[in-house]
Structures are given as structure tokens and as C-alpha cells.
Amino acid sequence: MKFTAIYLRVSTTEQNVRSQKQAVLEYCERRGWKSRVTFSETESGAKTRRPQLEMMLQAARRGEIARIVAYKLDRLGRSAVHLALILEELARLKIPVVFTSQGIDTSEENPVGKLQLGVLMAFAEFEREMIRERTREGQAAARKRGSVFGRPPTARRHAERVLEMQKAGRSVRQTAAELGISPSSVARMRAKKTAAR
């Protein structure tokens, strides 16, 4: 049997979830949702890893949850983008989310809640696009200043030493082991030198 998941979160140990829990439980009682499991944690909203949230989402993926109830939007997601990602996944899983203090209910029978969800998703997609745009602009400016992106070419800086070791009669594998690079990189550098002659 599926259960109603209650998600509660406070940011610091000085706070407690009692007021959130009472409001959410009263709401569930009014709606007649008796089978409930509570996921509660004290974690900053900025933290990327929240064990109780992840446990709840795993249960959702397994098809064990009928709906998720939280006190406010900001209790569930650490940012608009993070919240939208969670809500997108839950929408795909057909699991409605209710935020009791804000009157948001994304269930099928609530068109206003679905509209609110759509607005939130659109805002989050806009935010994601702005982040991507700022990243592209930052990278373009950095390239103009001479910055190089990607993994540094570690093997290339050993090219001279590779050739010295080749002249000294060292094998590809010996050279690779001594310099800490792959045998294929050593072979490539040797082949380039041979081709350049």
C-alpha cells in the first residue's frame, strides 16, 4: 500500500520541526491521509546531500509513495532550480506534492496547483539558461585572456624526456612507468618524432 510522505527540514540544530510537523499532520488529518511516513532532517538548504530527502526520493522511485506533503517550497529544494528538478521527477512519477502553508497542490484534480507548478518550472528553466549563459560568457572572456580549459596535457610536457629515454634504449613500457604516463602516450610521441624526420 502506498503512503503519504511528509518531508520536514530545519536548517540548524537551534530550530526544530515541531511547528512544521503539527501544521502538516493537521492538514493530512483533514484530507484523510492516514498511512504516513515522516522524513525529517536538520540540514542547511544549501547542502547538496540530504540523506532523508534522498531516502524519500528513492521510495518515490520504487512506487511506494502516493503523495509528498511539506510545509513550504523552500523546505524541499535548496534553490528554484533544485526544487524544479525534484518536482519534474515527481511529476514524471505521477506523485503530487502539497505545500500546506502556501496552498500549493500539484495533484491532477487541482488545476491551480498545476498552473503554479508550470510557472515554477518555467522560472527554473529560465534560471538554468541564465546560469549556462553566464558560464559561456565567463569562459569566452577567460579564453580571450589566454586561459585554457579542459585537462592539462600532462603527457606532452614529457616529450623531450621520452625522446631522451628512447635514445638511451628504454622500452615504451619502461618510459611510461618511469614518467607516470600511459604507454600509448609514449608510443604516440615516439611515432610523431619518427614521422617528423
Short mmCIF file of the C-alpha atoms (twelve columns), coordinates in Angstrom:
data_MODEL
# 
_entry.id   MODEL 
# 
loop_
_atom_site.group_PDB 
_atom_site.id 
_atom_site.type_symbol 
_atom_site.label_atom_id 
_atom_site.label_alt_id 
_atom_site.label_comp_id 
_atom_site.label_asym_id 
_atom_site.label_seq_id 
_atom_site.Cartn_x 
_atom_site.Cartn_y 
_atom_site.Cartn_z 
_atom_site.pdbx_PDB_model_num 
ATOM 1   C CA . MET A 1   0.000  0.000  0.000   1 
ATOM 2   C CA . LYS A 2   1.287  3.477  -0.886  1 
ATOM 3   C CA . PHE A 3   1.843  6.019  1.861   1 
ATOM 4   C CA . THR A 4   1.837  9.798  2.231   1 
ATOM 5   C CA . ALA A 5   5.412  11.046 2.666   1 
ATOM 6   C CA . ILE A 6   5.862  14.012 4.979   1 
ATOM 7   C CA . TYR A 7   9.086  15.943 4.460   1 
ATOM 8   C CA . LEU A 8   10.275 18.258 7.244   1 
ATOM 9   C CA . ARG A 9   13.508 20.219 7.352   1 
ATOM 10  C CA . VAL A 10  15.124 22.863 9.528   1 
ATOM 11  C CA . SER A 11  18.492 24.476 8.811   1 
ATOM 12  C CA . THR A 12  20.163 24.476 12.220  1 
ATOM 13  C CA . THR A 13  20.135 22.489 15.447  1 
ATOM 14  C CA . GLU A 14  18.731 25.567 17.243  1 
ATOM 15  C CA . GLN A 15  15.497 25.108 15.271  1 
ATOM 16  C CA . ASN A 16  13.074 22.220 15.476  1 
ATOM 17  C CA . VAL A 17  10.455 20.761 13.175  1 
ATOM 18  C CA . ARG A 18  7.584  20.720 15.720  1 
ATOM 19  C CA . SER A 19  5.584  23.630 14.264  1 
ATOM 20  C CA . GLN A 20  6.031  22.362 10.677  1 
ATOM 21  C CA . LYS A 21  5.081  18.852 11.715  1 
ATOM 22  C CA . GLN A 22  1.943  19.922 13.574  1 
ATOM 23  C CA . ALA A 23  0.691  22.012 10.629  1 
ATOM 24  C CA . VAL A 24  1.406  19.251 8.107   1 
ATOM 25  C CA . LEU A 25  -0.154 16.491 10.246  1 
ATOM 26  C CA . GLU A 26  -3.313 18.556 10.794  1 
ATOM 27  C CA . TYR A 27  -3.559 19.059 7.027   1 
ATOM 28  C CA . CYS A 28  -3.148 15.303 6.415   1 
ATOM 29  C CA . GLU A 29  -5.838 14.533 9.027   1 
ATOM 30  C CA . ARG A 30  -8.280 16.898 7.303   1 
ATOM 31  C CA . ARG A 31  -7.612 15.185 3.969   1 
ATOM 32  C CA . GLY A 32  -7.962 11.714 5.500   1 
ATOM 33  C CA . TRP A 33  -4.411 10.603 4.674   1 
ATOM 34  C CA . LYS A 34  -3.810 8.067  7.440   1 
ATOM 35  C CA . SER A 35  -0.888 5.979  6.145   1 
ATOM 36  C CA . ARG A 36  2.073  8.322  6.613   1 
ATOM 37  C CA . VAL A 37  5.854  8.156  6.846   1 
ATOM 38  C CA . THR A 38  7.863  11.173 8.031   1 
ATOM 39  C CA . PHE A 39  11.265 12.122 6.641   1 
ATOM 40  C CA . SER A 40  12.832 14.745 8.887   1 
ATOM 41  C CA . GLU A 41  16.280 16.328 8.883   1 
ATOM 42  C CA . THR A 42  18.360 19.209 10.158  1 
ATOM 43  C CA . GLU A 43  20.389 20.289 7.151   1 
ATOM 44  C CA . SER A 44  21.148 23.624 5.531   1 
ATOM 45  C CA . GLY A 45  19.150 24.218 2.360   1 
ATOM 46  C CA . ALA A 46  22.450 24.929 0.594   1 
ATOM 47  C CA . LYS A 47  23.775 21.412 1.250   1 
ATOM 48  C CA . THR A 48  23.757 19.236 -1.833  1 
ATOM 49  C CA . ARG A 49  23.363 15.989 0.103   1 
ATOM 50  C CA . ARG A 50  20.356 15.475 2.321   1 
ATOM 51  C CA . PRO A 51  20.018 11.815 3.367   1 
ATOM 52  C CA . GLN A 52  16.329 11.921 4.340   1 
ATOM 53  C CA . LEU A 53  15.355 13.697 1.110   1 
ATOM 54  C CA . GLU A 54  17.290 11.115 -0.893  1 
ATOM 55  C CA . MET A 55  15.656 8.263  1.058   1 
ATOM 56  C CA . MET A 56  12.221 9.723  0.312   1 
ATOM 57  C CA . LEU A 57  13.011 10.128 -3.399  1 
ATOM 58  C CA . GLN A 58  14.239 6.523  -3.548  1 
ATOM 59  C CA . ALA A 59  10.903 5.388  -2.069  1 
ATOM 60  C CA . ALA A 60  9.127  7.521  -4.682  1 
ATOM 61  C CA . ARG A 61  11.122 5.853  -7.459  1 
ATOM 62  C CA . ARG A 62  10.153 2.446  -6.100  1 
ATOM 63  C CA . GLY A 63  6.464  3.406  -6.361  1 
ATOM 64  C CA . GLU A 64  5.832  3.406  -2.592  1 
ATOM 65  C CA . ILE A 65  4.609  6.996  -2.234  1 
ATOM 66  C CA . ALA A 66  1.126  8.297  -3.049  1 
ATOM 67  C CA . ARG A 67  1.955  11.966 -2.424  1 
ATOM 68  C CA . ILE A 68  4.520  14.207 -0.704  1 
ATOM 69  C CA . VAL A 69  3.495  16.852 1.819   1 
ATOM 70  C CA . ALA A 70  5.838  19.623 3.017   1 
ATOM 71  C CA . TYR A 71  5.291  22.883 4.866   1 
ATOM 72  C CA . LYS A 72  6.842  25.248 2.296   1 
ATOM 73  C CA . LEU A 73  8.597  25.132 -1.072  1 
ATOM 74  C CA . ASP A 74  11.958 26.114 0.432   1 
ATOM 75  C CA . ARG A 75  11.883 23.138 2.794   1 
ATOM 76  C CA . LEU A 76  12.116 20.740 -0.167  1 
ATOM 77  C CA . GLY A 77  14.528 22.390 -2.636  1 
ATOM 78  C CA . ARG A 78  17.738 24.296 -1.924  1 
ATOM 79  C CA . SER A 79  17.108 26.625 -4.903  1 
ATOM 80  C CA . ALA A 80  14.466 27.201 -7.561  1 
ATOM 81  C CA . VAL A 81  16.430 25.024 -9.988  1 
ATOM 82  C CA . HIS A 82  16.909 22.200 -7.465  1 
ATOM 83  C CA . LEU A 83  13.242 22.336 -6.480  1 
ATOM 84  C CA . ALA A 84  12.167 22.255 -10.120 1 
ATOM 85  C CA . LEU A 85  14.339 19.206 -10.782 1 
ATOM 86  C CA . ILE A 86  12.714 17.389 -7.859  1 
ATOM 87  C CA . LEU A 87  9.221  18.421 -8.964  1 
ATOM 88  C CA . GLU A 88  9.934  17.416 -12.581 1 
ATOM 89  C CA . GLU A 89  10.938 13.948 -11.453 1 
ATOM 90  C CA . LEU A 90  7.911  13.631 -9.180  1 
ATOM 91  C CA . ALA A 91  5.627  14.810 -12.000 1 
ATOM 92  C CA . ARG A 92  7.100  12.066 -14.238 1 
ATOM 93  C CA . LEU A 93  6.425  9.568  -11.450 1 
ATOM 94  C CA . LYS A 94  2.873  10.989 -11.149 1 
ATOM 95  C CA . ILE A 95  3.381  11.857 -7.462  1 
ATOM 96  C CA . PRO A 96  1.650  15.092 -6.429  1 
ATOM 97  C CA . VAL A 97  3.320  17.465 -3.977  1 
ATOM 98  C CA . VAL A 98  1.457  19.611 -1.439  1 
ATOM 99  C CA . PHE A 99  2.936  22.665 0.329   1 
ATOM 100 C CA . THR A 100 0.483  23.240 3.144   1 
ATOM 101 C CA . SER A 101 1.366  26.804 4.199   1 
ATOM 102 C CA . GLN A 102 1.333  28.122 0.609   1 
ATOM 103 C CA . GLY A 103 -1.807 26.401 -0.701  1 
ATOM 104 C CA . ILE A 104 0.104  24.635 -3.485  1 
ATOM 105 C CA . ASP A 105 -1.179 21.210 -4.507  1 
ATOM 106 C CA . THR A 106 0.085  19.715 -7.785  1 
ATOM 107 C CA . SER A 107 -2.396 16.829 -7.913  1 
ATOM 108 C CA . GLU A 108 -4.370 16.131 -11.116 1 
ATOM 109 C CA . GLU A 109 -7.641 17.408 -9.689  1 
ATOM 110 C CA . ASN A 110 -6.152 20.806 -8.817  1 
ATOM 111 C CA . PRO A 111 -5.684 22.943 -11.975 1 
ATOM 112 C CA . VAL A 112 -4.429 25.954 -9.960  1 
ATOM 113 C CA . GLY A 113 -1.675 23.838 -8.413  1 
ATOM 114 C CA . LYS A 114 -0.686 22.551 -11.844 1 
ATOM 115 C CA . LEU A 115 -0.511 26.144 -13.096 1 
ATOM 116 C CA . GLN A 116 1.685  27.125 -10.128 1 
ATOM 117 C CA . LEU A 117 3.930  24.158 -10.858 1 
ATOM 118 C CA . GLY A 118 4.187  25.198 -14.516 1 
ATOM 119 C CA . VAL A 119 5.188  28.746 -13.541 1 
ATOM 120 C CA . LEU A 120 7.817  27.410 -11.136 1 
ATOM 121 C CA . MET A 121 9.238  25.074 -13.817 1 
ATOM 122 C CA . ALA A 122 9.375  27.915 -16.343 1 
ATOM 123 C CA . PHE A 123 11.174 30.121 -13.826 1 
ATOM 124 C CA . ALA A 124 13.670 27.364 -13.007 1 
ATOM 125 C CA . GLU A 125 14.350 26.701 -16.711 1 
ATOM 126 C CA . PHE A 126 14.955 30.443 -17.173 1 
ATOM 127 C CA . GLU A 127 17.343 30.369 -14.203 1 
ATOM 128 C CA . ARG A 128 19.204 27.349 -15.658 1 
ATOM 129 C CA . GLU A 129 19.542 29.107 -19.021 1 
ATOM 130 C CA . MET A 130 20.875 32.242 -17.290 1 
ATOM 131 C CA . ILE A 131 23.479 30.125 -15.450 1 
ATOM 132 C CA . ARG A 132 24.517 28.463 -18.737 1 
ATOM 133 C CA . GLU A 133 24.735 31.872 -20.448 1 
ATOM 134 C CA . ARG A 134 26.855 33.350 -17.631 1 
ATOM 135 C CA . THR A 135 29.132 30.287 -17.786 1 
ATOM 136 C CA . ARG A 136 29.569 30.650 -21.576 1 
ATOM 137 C CA . GLU A 137 30.290 34.384 -21.243 1 
ATOM 138 C CA . GLY A 138 32.787 33.747 -18.436 1 
ATOM 139 C CA . GLN A 139 34.592 31.085 -20.467 1 
ATOM 140 C CA . ALA A 140 34.724 33.320 -23.567 1 
ATOM 141 C CA . ALA A 141 36.217 36.166 -21.509 1 
ATOM 142 C CA . ALA A 142 38.727 33.774 -19.921 1 
ATOM 143 C CA . ARG A 143 39.769 32.415 -23.343 1 
ATOM 144 C CA . LYS A 144 40.426 35.991 -24.527 1 
ATOM 145 C CA . ARG A 145 42.729 36.371 -21.521 1 
ATOM 146 C CA . GLY A 146 44.550 33.192 -22.570 1 
ATOM 147 C CA . SER A 147 43.006 30.658 -20.196 1 
ATOM 148 C CA . VAL A 148 42.899 27.070 -21.391 1 
ATOM 149 C CA . PHE A 149 40.017 24.779 -20.391 1 
ATOM 150 C CA . GLY A 150 39.962 21.026 -20.009 1 
ATOM 151 C CA . ARG A 151 42.519 18.612 -18.648 1 
ATOM 152 C CA . PRO A 152 46.091 19.838 -18.895 1 
ATOM 153 C CA . PRO A 153 48.094 17.860 -21.453 1 
ATOM 154 C CA . THR A 154 50.242 16.049 -18.880 1 
ATOM 155 C CA . ALA A 155 51.852 13.655 -21.345 1 
ATOM 156 C CA . ARG A 156 53.048 16.380 -23.769 1 
ATOM 157 C CA . ARG A 157 55.234 18.062 -21.192 1 
ATOM 158 C CA . HIS A 158 57.306 14.847 -21.050 1 
ATOM 159 C CA . ALA A 159 58.013 14.816 -24.815 1 
ATOM 160 C CA . GLU A 160 61.718 15.713 -24.539 1 
ATOM 161 C CA . ARG A 161 62.336 13.184 -21.768 1 
ATOM 162 C CA . VAL A 162 60.520 10.478 -23.787 1 
ATOM 163 C CA . LEU A 163 62.865 11.050 -26.707 1 
ATOM 164 C CA . GLU A 164 65.957 11.067 -24.450 1 
ATOM 165 C CA . MET A 165 64.875 7.758  -22.933 1 
ATOM 166 C CA . GLN A 166 64.248 6.326  -26.409 1 
ATOM 167 C CA . LYS A 167 67.804 7.267  -27.448 1 
ATOM 168 C CA . ALA A 168 69.052 5.610  -24.248 1 
ATOM 169 C CA . GLY A 169 67.369 2.375  -25.369 1 
ATOM 170 C CA . ARG A 170 64.496 2.351  -22.854 1 
ATOM 171 C CA . SER A 171 61.338 0.499  -23.916 1 
ATOM 172 C CA . VAL A 172 57.897 2.119  -24.228 1 
ATOM 173 C CA . ARG A 173 56.713 0.420  -21.034 1 
ATOM 174 C CA . GLN A 174 59.821 1.378  -19.049 1 
ATOM 175 C CA . THR A 175 59.499 5.000  -20.172 1 
ATOM 176 C CA . ALA A 176 55.785 5.111  -19.336 1 
ATOM 177 C CA . ALA A 177 56.315 3.614  -15.876 1 
ATOM 178 C CA . GLU A 178 59.153 5.994  -15.021 1 
ATOM 179 C CA . LEU A 179 57.341 9.137  -16.206 1 
ATOM 180 C CA . GLY A 180 53.909 8.111  -14.909 1 
ATOM 181 C CA . ILE A 181 52.145 8.394  -18.250 1 
ATOM 182 C CA . SER A 182 50.404 5.800  -20.410 1 
ATOM 183 C CA . PRO A 183 52.344 3.575  -22.800 1 
ATOM 184 C CA . SER A 184 50.072 4.750  -25.635 1 
ATOM 185 C CA . SER A 185 51.133 8.382  -24.983 1 
ATOM 186 C CA . VAL A 186 54.802 7.358  -25.110 1 
ATOM 187 C CA . ALA A 187 54.229 5.422  -28.357 1 
ATOM 188 C CA . ARG A 188 52.390 8.403  -29.889 1 
ATOM 189 C CA . MET A 189 55.211 10.821 -29.039 1 
ATOM 190 C CA . ARG A 190 57.808 8.443  -30.455 1 
ATOM 191 C CA . ALA A 191 55.755 7.954  -33.640 1 
ATOM 192 C CA . LYS A 192 55.378 11.732 -34.125 1 
ATOM 193 C CA . LYS A 193 59.134 12.223 -33.818 1 
ATOM 194 C CA . THR A 194 59.793 9.417  -36.292 1 
ATOM 195 C CA . ALA A 195 57.241 10.869 -38.756 1 
ATOM 196 C CA . ALA A 196 58.764 14.348 -38.431 1 
ATOM 197 C CA . ARG A 197 62.216 13.103 -39.546 1 
# 
